[in-house]
Amino acid sequence: MKNQFRLLAIASALVFISSCSSRNIDNQVQYGLMIEQYVNYWNSGQFNDIDQLLCEDFELRMTPEFEPERGITTFKNSVTYWRTAYPDFHLAIEESIFSNDAATLRWRITATNTGPGSHPPTGKRIEVPGISVFHFEEGKIKDEWIASNNYYWLLQLGFTLEVPPFDEKSITE
């Protein structure tokens, strides 16, 4: 009797584990296709079927402050802004990890700053690595959290950081 119980317990555990694995594989395939389309929005500036991919209240959060940019229209405007300043903007996925309702990507952006943006165009090319965390809800992308090195980006454009003038008063106060 003990052996039958053990065998039943082991069989139940294997069925549970295999069903979890197949769900993770299904999520990986589904989320991978969704992220592929999402990356295409960044790389092409074309927003076909975006309402079917992003939640209506989608949030884009970027370093350094991660303040949310909310909504599909805001997302389109953000992509358009970056593609205007960097017309050859290209986002390449280097690694992806999936879970039940999230995905993490390691990526690399290459682009040349030839268009207008928050500063005059420099004509310089950048190559910047970064990481994104995506959350999914009801079969759509809920949000993306983007972390990259903004300072490294600006250095490649030719910007420098100046040390502020020394003020003895501020130290003694």
Secondary structure as GFF3:
##gff-version 3
##sequence-region A 1 173
A	DSSP	alpha_helix	2	44	.	.	.	ID=ss1
A	DSSP	alpha_helix	50	53	.	.	.	ID=ss2
A	DSSP	beta_strand	54	62	.	.	.	ID=ss3
A	DSSP	beta_strand	68	70	.	.	.	ID=ss4
A	DSSP	alpha_helix	72	85	.	.	.	ID=ss5
A	DSSP	beta_strand	90	98	.	.	.	ID=ss6
A	DSSP	beta_strand	102	112	.	.	.	ID=ss7
A	DSSP	beta_strand	125	137	.	.	.	ID=ss8
A	DSSP	beta_strand	140	148	.	.	.	ID=ss9
A	DSSP	alpha_helix	150	156	.	.	.	ID=ss10
A	DSSP	alpha_helix	168	172	.	.	.	ID=ss11
###
